[in-house]
Amino acid sequence: MIKDIINKKRLGEELTEEEMRMIFLGYLEGSVPDYQMSSFLMAICINGMTENETFILTDLFLNSGDILDFSNIPGVKVDKHSTGGVGDKTTLVVVPIVASCGVPVIKMSGRSLGYTGGTIDKLESIPGYQVELSLDDVRKQVAEVGAVMMGQTGKLCPLDKKVYALRDASGTTDSIALIAASIMSKKIAGGADKILIDVKVGRGAFMKTEEDAKKLSDIMIQIGEHYGKETRTIISNMDAPLGVAVGNALEVKEALYILEGKGKGAFYELCVLLASTMVSMAKDISLEDAKNLVEETIASGQAYRKFLEIVAYQGGDVEGILISSHTVSVCSQQSGIVRGINALEVAKLSCMLGAGRMKKEDEIDPSVGVFLNVSVGEEVMVGDPLMTLYQKTGDKVVYDISKIFEIV
């Protein structure tokens, strides 16, 4: 029977709810082996899923574990998610900003199996920071501080967790339907009242084209509406890394710099847009009014102090953040204008240095990474520093700089 379901999807036919339940719940329970599920996931990647199949899968993911309820916490809870990118430390900046505007934020994040660390990996580069909290701890912290940044509970969407691990191992991560069901099931199970998704598009993202990013946005909005959750999306560029730091402790340092009101540019603007949209959704005010409120909290230092308050409440100490002392400056071998910085190649280099993991059991070194000394559009001369590598040791790292920087 499972073989028939796989063949049906291989031929591009729509599956019934009973067939979807049989193969996915069978995989969760162990009666469907990895090799059959891998074949099935590949068939989905090739032929896609219908809207109804995607809704059914989201429901299967959602109801495979706990569904959290934070309705006893006053205020509208807006959850934010990014589809992943290089140097994407927006959560670290956006959560304290939104909380400073009087909007409660319960942010559950994950680790990364990609070239760079996930939000939890970044937070764990802060000495003492506790990412595993009980639901009682969460409610207490939100009541007293206004926000929490934590890891996902082990019982949240276990079917999605098992399927995602196989997708990562079997090269089936780029299906729009699978991405949408995975993201939205966790957001809905996480107890959010409203949801904002930052859909990345470009060389360093799952979605390589605007067309695919729009398709992903549309289906996630439809899923949100299906569950009665207002869902908005923002499509943002991921051709070049976001900000100047790629690496866990380095990215926390950059987030602090932005929260102190010292940084501008594309990363700052995206953080302001995301925070403003969340505040607008929660308070039911215009985006312009929300943006004014957001910029005031940054300028006054409120957002920066809120970040320190969240970190301290969860046992962390930003003063103890360690950056590797083994640095190598990479200089330009030509003069010209920086026309591009390849996000994917920077991510690969960062992983080579030890800032990411390719297997679940790989250990991340929080102190290493890449710091970009230039940005797209900047003029450079021969000998100007393009980037600084923070390494585990002083050993030479082999890479092709021409794949990272386009200088003409």
N, C-alpha and C positions, 0 to 999 in steps of 0.2 A: 504493500500500500504506500509506504514512504517513497519507494522507487517511482510509483505512478505520479505522486505529487511533484517530485523533482522533474520528471519528464514533462508534466503538464506546464510547469513554469518555464522549462527549457524551450517549449514550443510557443511561449508567450501568451498562454491562456490565463484567464483570471481564476484564482482559487476561491473556494468557498470558505466561510468562517470555520466550518468543521475541519477542513483540510489544513488551514492555517494553524488551528489549535493543535491538531494532531502532530504536525512536524515541529512546531516551536516548543510546545509544552513537553513533547517527547524528548526533545534535546535537553530541556531543563532537568527532566527527571532521569535522563541517562539512557533511555531506550533507543534514541537516535544517536548514532556515533558521529564523531567529528568529520569523518570523510564524507558522510552523506550530507551533513549540514553545510560543509564547505562547497559541495557541488550545488546545493540549493542556493546558497548565497551568491555564488558566481552566476547562476542563472538569473537571479534578481538584478545583479549588476549589469548584465547584458540586456535583459528585456524590461527592466523596470517593474514597478508595481502600480496598480490602479489606485485611485483615491480611496476606494472602499477597503482595499487590502492594506493600505497605509494606516487607515483609521483602526482596523482590526489589530494590526501589529502593535500600534501605540497602546491600545487597550490591553493587549496581552502583556506587554512590558510593564505597564502601569500597575496592573492588578496581580503581578507576580510577587509583590512584596508590600511593604508598608506604604500607606498614603498619609502623609503628615498633615496635621491640623493646627494652624497657629491663629485660629479665629479669635482666641481669647486675648491676643496681643492687639491693643488698640492701633488703629490706623490701617491704611491700605499698604499691603506688602507687595512691592514690585521686584521681581527677580530678573537678573540680567545674565545673559550667556553670550559667549563668543564662540564662533565655530573654529577658532584656533588660528594662531598666526605666530610669526617670528618676532620676538620682543614684545609680545602682547601682555603687558602688565596692567591693563586698564582696571581690572577689578580692585587692585590695591589702591588706586586713586579714586575711582568712582564710588566705592562703598562708603568711605568716610565723608566724602562730599555730600552724598545723598542723606546720610544719617545726620549730618550737621544742619541740613535743611528741615529736620524734623520728620523725616520719613524712615520708618523702621526697615532695616535690611537684614535678611537672613540669607547669607550667601554660602551655598554649599558648592565646593569645587572638587576637581579630581586631579590626579597625577597625569603626566603625559607619557605615552609610549612612543612619542615622536622624537624629532631631532633636538627639541628644546624642552625644558621642564614645564610642568603645568603650574597652575596657581598654588596648589598645595606645596609643590617643591619649592617655589619661591618663598612662601611663608615659612617653611621649615628651615630656610637659610637664616632666619632670625633665631638666635639662641634662646631656647626655653619655650618657644611658641608651641602651644598645644592645639592640634588640629582636630583631635577626636574629643567630642563633647557629647554628653547625654542630652536628651530633649529638655529635661528640666534645667540643665545648665544653659541651654540656648535661650529658653524663655526668660530665665533670670538675667542673663546678660543683655538681652534686647530690652528688657524693662529698665535696666540700670544704665546701659551705655548707648542703646539705640541701634546697635549693629553687631553682627558676628560674621567672621570669615572662617569657615571650617571645612573639613572633609565630608564627603557624602557618608551617610550611615550605611552600614553593611547590608541592611535589609531593604534598601531602596532599589527597586527595579532589578532584582537579581538576574532575571532572564536577559535583560539588556546587557548587564555586566558580562555574562557568560558569552553571549553572542558577539559582543564587541571584542572580547579577547580573541575569539576565533576569526573575526573579520580582520583584525590587525595581523594575525599570523598567516592568513590565507590571501592577503592582497585584495580584500573586498570592502575597503573602507570608503570608497568614493561614490557609493550609491546614494542618490538624493533622497529616495524614500527611506532607506535605512538610517541615514543621518537625521532626517526629520523626526522619525519615530523615536530614535534614541534620545535626541535632545528634548523633545517635547514631553515624553513620558516622565523623564527625571524632573523637569521643571514643574509639571502638574503634580507629581507625587510629592514634590518638595514643599507644597503648601502655599505657593504664591497666589496672590489675588490677580495680579497682572504680570505680563511677561514681556521683556524686551530682548531681542536677539540681534547681536552684532554679526552680520554675515560677511565673512572675509572673502575677497576675490583677488586673484592674482597668482604670481609664481610661488609665493610662500603659503598658499591656502589650498584647502580641498577643492574649492570651486575656482576653476581657472578662467572662466568666462563670465561676463555680466549676465548672459542668458541663463546659465546654470544657477548663478547666485539668485536671480529673480525667481526661478522655478522653486528653489529651496525656500526662499522667503514666502512665496505664495502658499505652499503646502503647509508650512509651519503656522501661518496665520489661520489657515482653514482648520487645522487641528485644534488650535487654541479656541476658535469660535465653536467648534464641535463640543468642547468641554466647558463652554461658557466663560472662558478666560480671555479678556482683551489682550491681544498679542500684536506688538509692533516690531518691525525690523528696520535696521539701518545697514545698508551695504557700504562697506569701507574697503579701501585699497590695501592689498598686501603684496604688491610687487617688490617694494623695498621694506626692510625691517621697520617696525613701529618704534619710534624713539631711537636712542643712540646705544642702548645697552641690550646685549643678548647673553643671558647667563643669570642664574638665580639671584645671588646676592647683589650683583651689579644692577639687576632690574629693580630690586627693592630700593637700592640707593637712588636710582633715577626716579622712582615713584615718590620718594621723600622730597627730592629736589622739585618736582612738579607741585606737590602739595604745599611746599614752602612758597610757592608763587614765583619761583625763579626761572621756570622754563616756559617757552612758547613753541610754536610750530605745530606740525601735523598731529603729534601725539597729544599735546595739550588740548588742541581743538577737538579731537575725537572724544577725549575724556569729558570735556565740557558738554559736548552734544549728547553723549550717553547719559550723563548725570542729569542734564536739563530735561531730557525726554522722560526719565524715570520720575523726576519730581513733578513734571507736568501731568503724567499719568496718575500719580498718587494723590496729588492735591487738586486735580481737575482745574488747572490753570493753563494759560497760554504758554507756549514754548518760550516766548520772549520774556515773560515774567519769571519763568523758571530759570532761564539763563542768567538773568540779573541776580537772582537769589544765589545761584551756584557760584557766580564770579565773586560775589560779596563774601561768601564763606571761605573762598580761597584767599582773597586779598586780606581778610581780617585774621587769617591764621587759624580759624576755627576748624577747617578741614584737616590741617596738619595735626592739630592737637587731638582731634577725634581719632586719627590713625594711631597716634601714640597711646591713647586711652584704650582702644581696642586691643592693641598688641600687649599692653601691660596687663589687662584683664585676663588675657589668655596666656599669661606667664612669660611673654617675650621681652627681650631687651635689645632695642635697635642699636645701642652703643656697642654691643658685642658682635655685630655683623662683621665677618671676615672676608676680605678680598685677597686673592693670591698675590704674593710679593714677586712672583716670577712673571715679569712682563716683557713683551717683545713689541717694539714699534715697527709697523709695516709702512714703508714710505712709497710714494708714487715714483714710478720710473719714467713718467712722461708728464708734459704740461698739457692742460686743456680743461674742459668742463666735465664735471661728473654728470653723465647722462643717465646712469642707472646704478643701483646697488641691488644685486640679486639676493632676495630674501632667502630663497631656498639654499643657495650656496653658503650664505652666512650661517644658516641653521646647521648645515652639515659640518662646517668648521667648528662651530660651538660644540656640537656633539662629539667631534673628534677630540676636543680639549677635555671633555668629561662632563659637560653641562646638561646632557640629555641621556636618554636610555633607549636602546633599540629592542631590549628584551625586558620583561617585567622584573626580572631579578637583578638587572643592572643597577649599580649604585651611582648616584649623582654626586659630583663634587660641587657644592654650592659656591665655592670661591672662584671658580674659573668662568671664562666666557670671552666675549668680544665686545670691545667698545669702539664705536665708529667715530672717527675724528672729523669726518666730512659728511655732507648731506647732498642729496641730488640737487643739481643746479649750481653747485659751488665751483669756483675756479681753483685749480691746484697747479703748483709748479713742481718740477722734478725735485724730489727730496722731501716734499711735504708729507707729514704723517697722514695716512688714510685710515688706519685702525690700530688699536692696541690690543694685543692678545694677552689674556691673563691665563697662565698655564699652571699645571700641577708642578712641573719641573722646568728647568731651563732648556730641556731637550728641544731640538728643532722639530717643528711640525710641518709636514709636507702637504701643500695645497697649491691650487692654481689661482693666483690673484686675478688673472684676466677673466676668470669665470665670475668673480665677485663684483669687480668695478668696471663699468663702461665709461672710459674717459676719451673724449674726442675734442 
